[in-house]
Amino acid sequence: MPLGFHRKPTGQPGEWFYCIKHGKVEEGPECPAKDRLGPYGSPEEAAQALQIADERNREWRNDPRWSDKPKGEGQ
């Protein structure tokens, strides 16, 4: 029988996360960190995790400091 390693979830009670695997808000260490977004300050904020990530991604895509293009080259 192969040995299995169980990954212990990380997080603290009072920290709120959004589990992308289960599509739910959770408090503290429920699901593994690889499946979560957060931590967030409230369950309401965690429920908006996908929208927050989308907004941040759009901001970063349009941030000239994160561009792969040489300086001075247009977008």
Secondary structure as GFF3:
##gff-version 3
##sequence-region A 1 75
A	DSSP	beta_strand	16	19	.	.	.	ID=ss1
A	DSSP	beta_strand	24	27	.	.	.	ID=ss2
A	DSSP	three_ten_helix	33	35	.	.	.	ID=ss3
A	DSSP	beta_strand	36	40	.	.	.	ID=ss4
A	DSSP	alpha_helix	43	47	.	.	.	ID=ss5
A	DSSP	alpha_helix	49	61	.	.	.	ID=ss6
A	DSSP	three_ten_helix	64	66	.	.	.	ID=ss7
###
